[in-house]
Amino acid sequence: MKKIPFETCADILSRFELSDTGAAVALPEMTPEDAVSALSTPETIFDLINFFAHALPPREGLCWALTLLADALKTSPDAVSARNTVRVWIDEPTERTRRRCGDLADAIGTEDPFGWLCHAVFWNGSGSIVAPDLPVVLPQPYLHAKALLGAVGLLAPLDDDERAAFVQRVRETGLAVAGGAWPCLEGER
């Protein structure tokens, strides 16, 4: 996987805590591909989401999440603006767009996956997370990944049949992005 260039997944798994079920099937000595396969079950969907969120670089992780959110209802003007602003940031990451995502995250909140997506942009590690006139405060490492978990996790269906299809979509989209695809920017690249 071009964007997850690790021989084993030990480093990735050290970035977050697996569930008991996930820890039983995804071992540090596994390749990332084998860990993805092991975590691709309805019971370990949140572990799989966490894995991709922590394994992919920030822009790629955001592209993965934005692609998964493509079918989510965009009920408010802020959600539509968030989707478009995140897409702009993925294509050309600027401080101005990152700050705009921070404002949108505050406006939308964490009940909506697009609020979490905007937090992920704002917390990606490329700039301060406090007001511009204050001394620089960088986010904790992988804070953006926790926001990606929030964004994608809110989409996880409760129904087992629907959840199995969602697992497949999370896996296929993650593998495509890990291989170098930019599905969130299709038609622009």
Secondary structure by P-SEA (a helix, b strand, c coil): ccccccccaaaaaaaccccaaaaacccccccaaaaaaaaccccaaaaaaaaaaacccaaaaaaaaaaaacccccccaaaaaaaaaaaaaaacccaaaaaaaaaaaaaaccccaaaaaaaaaaaccccccccccccccccccaaaaaaaaaaaaaaccccaaaaaaaaaaaaaaaaaaaacccccccccc
